[in-house]
Amino acid sequence: MRIGVPREIKNHEYRVGLTPASVAELVAAGHEVVVETRAGNGIDCPDAAYRKGGAEILPDAAAVFKAADMIVKVKEPQPQEIALLEPRHILFTYLHLAADKPQAEGLMKSGATCIAYETVTSRSGALPLLKPMSEVAGRMSIQVGAHYLEKEQGGRGVLLGGVPGVAPASVAILGGGVAGVNAAQMAVGMRADVTIYDISNERLAELDMFFGSQIKTAYASRSAIASAVQKAELVIGAVLVPGAAAPKLVTREMLKTMKRGSVIVDIAIDQGGCFETSHATTHDDPVYEVEGVIHYCVANMPGAVSRTSAFALNNATLPFALKIANLGAEEAMRADPHLANGVNVSNGKIRHEAVAEALELDFEAAA
């Protein structure tokens, strides 16, 4: 199979779909790889590194799409990339369609088979291709939250961990999944006062065992969340419903009760966000203020730490990319129902039920 890697063009997106090491693995398995020139510059992997791995370097995205059978990316295709897709293509990338109906309609029109990293599952029901970026985003959320709590950034002027004689900041983490746990680990390391909220009592028990006395846990009822945002200086939105739009857990009325200069970081913004007042931002212009509360809602947070993120992502995606390349899309889906869960669009149809429901489009299961 011929596999293509275009340069990412989303705002301040420096990651790349395949690292040179991943290219070498695919080439060793008998496949051909074409890479757009300078695609790896953002992770300090120049064209020479890709040539050494066995890739052919092409001058632009159009040439990559024309040459390739499968396109491996990081972020959802932008309109000019969707225009390059054909029915023969397999697209393997993050899509996050539940919050992006125009993209879904564009992919349907293309006729391509579009496999979303974020809905590929494991035997345990986990999301193995979302996990590495959830880890990055969770850890980054505390880093950026602490930064925007600084007075110069418009924040409350609070040091996350406090100092002797001055209490630490209160951090509320909504969601006890991968992103939430990684956020908690960083917040605990910075000596903040941390509480994780979740609707699964089983998960809360696991978190209690894992963290012990380092954090508090609470059931995520509406009243508990309202109380949490009222007292917190930093709120992390880390909820996830696979394939579906994120639930709006924090209303504007709740936001009005927060301390002026407090910060929210919405990790769930790729799926529409879990704060009523959230809208996607970019690394160019990452924050805005509503009701005196700073909102950080960058939709590609891990792109800021592109080298760490790209290598972590490739560790997870490479085995699946190899399976698709070795078997072809249809046979790979038949052989691995968990990979088949990643198919969001094919032959002009929405193939993931949660995506179809979120977008109010017809769902048609793959044959």
N, C-alpha and C positions, 0 to 999 in steps of 0.2 A: 504494500500500500504506500502511496505517496502522502506524506504528512506535512502540512504547512503551518508555519509559525509566523503570524504577522506581528508587527510592532504594535503595542497597545497605544491607543490614541485618546482614551478617556483622560480628562483633566488630571494632571499630575499622577498618572498611573505609570509606574516605572517597572512593574513586574513583567515577567515574560512566561509564556505558556510552557516552554521546555527549556531547561538548562542544557549546557553542552554535555553534561554527563548523561542526561536523559536521551539526548540525541544519539549519543554513542550506543546506548542500550538498544534503541530502536533500529539503528543501522546494523548492529550486530545480529539482530533478529531477522535481517533480510529486507528491511524497509528502506525507503528513500525519504529524506527529510529536506525540505526547503525552508529557509529562514529569511525573513525580510532584513535587509541591511540595517544595522544599528538596533535591532530588536532587543539585544541583551545589554546594551550600554548602561541601562539603569540599574543593573545588578553587577556591574563591572565585569561583564563577559562580552568582549569585543567579537567582531566577526571572525577573527582568526581562531578564537576558541571553538566556535561552531564548525569552522572548516576542519579543524583538528578532530572534532568528533564525528566528522563524515557528512556534514550538511553542505548543501549548495546554497549560496547566498544570492538572493534575488533583489532587484532594485526597489520594489514597492509592493504594497499590499495586493494590488490588482494582479501582479505576476504570481504572487504566492497563491491566491485563491484560484487562479486559472490552472496552476500546476498541480494543486493538491486535491486529494480525495477527502481527507479529513483535516479540519482546521482545529488546532489546539490553541486556546486563548486563556486569558485569566478573567477579564471582565466581559460583561454583556456586549454584543456587537453594537456599534454605533450605526446610525442610519446609513452612512456611506459604506459600511462593511456589510450590512444586510443586503444592500443593493448588489453585492458581489456574490452572494450565495446562490447556488443552483440546486435543483432537486437531487443531483448526484452527491452533494456534499454531506458529510457528517460534521457537525459542529459540537465540540466538546469544551465547555467553559462554564463559568457561573452565568446564570441567566436572571434569576430573581424576578420572574415574570408576574408574580401576583401583584406587584405594585407598578407594572409597566405594560399597560394594554397596547400602546402603539408598537412596542417592540414585539409583543406576542403576535399581533396582526401582521407585522412585517415578516416574521419568521414563518408564519403560516403561508403567506403569499409566496415565499421563496421555495417552498416544497422540500426544503432540506430536513434531515434528521437531526434534531437539536437535543443534545444530552446535557442536562444541568448538573454540575458538580453537587449542588446543594440538596438534590433529592435522591442521589445514589445512596443506598442503604447498606448496612452490614447485617450479618446473621442475627445480631442482637437488636436490630432496629435502630442502631446509631447511624450517624451521618459522617462516614469516614473522610469524605472529601471537603466537607465543611469544617470539620474539627480543627485542622491546623490554622485556618484563618480566624476561627472563633477564639482559639488560644491567643493568637496575636492581637486581635481586636480587644479581647478581655483585658489583657495586660496593658495595652496602650490606653484603654479607657481611663485607668487610674492615673497614668502618666499625664495625659492631656487634661484630665479633671483637676489634678493638683496644680497644673500650670495656670488654668483659667480661674482658679480660686485666688490667684495673686491679685492684689489691688491694681497694679499697673495694667492688668488685662481686663479690668472691669469687674473683677470678682470681689468676694467678701473680705479678702485680706486674711485668709485663714491658712495656716500651715497644717497639712493633712494629719501629721502625726503629733501635733502640739509640741510642748516642751514641758519640763518639770514645772508644776504649778499652774499650767494652762492646759485645759482639756483638749484632746484631739478632735478633729472634725468627725462628724457623723456621716457615714457612707451607707446608703441604702441601695442594695443590688436587687433588681427585679428579675428573677429567673435564676434557678440554680443549676443550669446546664453547663456546658463546656465554657462558654464565654463568662458566665457568672462566676464560676469557680476560679477561673484564671484572674478575673478582676479582684476577687476576694483575696487570693494569694498575694497579689501585689499590694492591696490596701492594708492587709495584715502586716506585710513586710515593712510598710511605711508607718505602722503603729496607729492606724486610724481605728475608729470605733465602727465596726462593720456588722450589718445585719443583712442576711439573705432572705428574700421572700419568694415562696414558690407555692403552687397549688397541689403538689404531690407530697403527702405526709411521708411516704416511703423515701422520697428524695431528701426531704428535710432531715429524716433520721440518718441517712447516709452522710449528709453534710455535717451533722452534729458529731458523728463518729470521726469523720475525717479531720475536722478543724478543732474539735474539743472546745475548750474555753476561749479560743482565739476569736470566735465570732458568736453572734446570736442568730437564731433562725426564727422565722415567723410564717404562719400561713397567709398566703396572699389574698386575703379578703379585700373587698373594696374599702372597708373602713380602716383596715390595717395599712393599706397603701396610702390612704389619705393622711393618716397619722404619721406615716414614715416620711412623706415628702414635706410635711410641715416642720419637722425637726431636723431634717438632713441638710447638710451643706453640699453634698454631692450625691446625685441619684444616677445610677447606671441602669439603662434599659437593656436587658439581655434576654428577652423572651423570644421563643421561636416556636412556630407551628409549621412543620415541614411543608414547603410548597405554598403555604397559604399566607395571606396578609397578617401582619402582627396585630394582636388585639390592642386597642387603645386603653391602656391601664390608668394613665394619669390624665385627667381632664383639665381644661383651662381653669375651672373653678378651684381644683386642687392646687394648681400652679400658683394661684393668687395668694395662697397661704404660706408659700415658701419665703424664706429669708431673702431679702434683697442681696444680690451678688452671689447667690447660690448657683450651682452649675448642674446641668443634666447632660449626660452623654448617651446618645441613642444608638446603641450598637445594632438595633433591629431596623435601622432606617432603610436598609436594602429591601426589606419586606414591607415598607411603608411606615415603619416607626411605631413605637408603643406609647408615645406621648401625643395627645391631641394637637399640640402646637408644633409638632415636628414637621420639618420639610428638609429635603436633602440639600446638603451644602457640599462645597468642594475644598480641597486643600488650599486653594487660592483665597477663599473667603469662608473659613470654617465655622464661624460662630455668628449668632444673632441673638438679640435680647427680646424676650416677651415677658411682660409683667415683672420686670426687674430680674429675671432669671436668664442666665447665659445658656444657650442651647448649642451644643456641639453635635452636628448631625452629618458628618462626612460619610458619604456612601461607599468610599473605598479606603477606609482607615488603614488597612495593612499596606497599601501602596506607599505609605510614608516610610516604611521600613522594608523597602522592596527586596533587598538581598535576602534578609532573613525569611521574608514571606515567600519569595519565589522558590527557594530551596526547600522550605517546609512543605509547600504545596506540591512540588514535584515528587517528594517522597511518598505522598499519598496518591497522586493521580497516575504516576507512571505505570503501575501494574494494570490499571484499567485501560490506559491508552494502548498498552501492549496487547491486551486481550482483544480490543476492538480491531487493531491493526492485523493481528494474526488470524482472526476468525471472520472479520467483516462485521458490520453492525448487526444485521439480522441474526446471524448465528451466535454472536456474542450475547445478544439479549436472550436468546433461547437457552443458552448455556448458563447464564447467570441472571436469575430474576432480580437480584439486588441491583445490578447494573441497569436492568430494564426499567427499574423504578426511576432512573435518571432521565428517561425519555420524556420530555415535556411537549415536544412538537414533532410531528412527522407527517409527510404526505398532505400537508395543509390542514392537519387536525390537531387539536389540543389533546394530548395523551395522558395528562396528569390531572386527576379529579380535583384535587385541592386548588390547582391553578385555574382550572375551568370555572370552579365555583367562585373564586375570588374575582375573576374577570367577567363573570356573568356571560361566559361563552359556552358553546356546546362541548361536551366531553365525549370522546369516542375512544374506547380502549383499543390498543393495538391488537391486530389479529394474532 
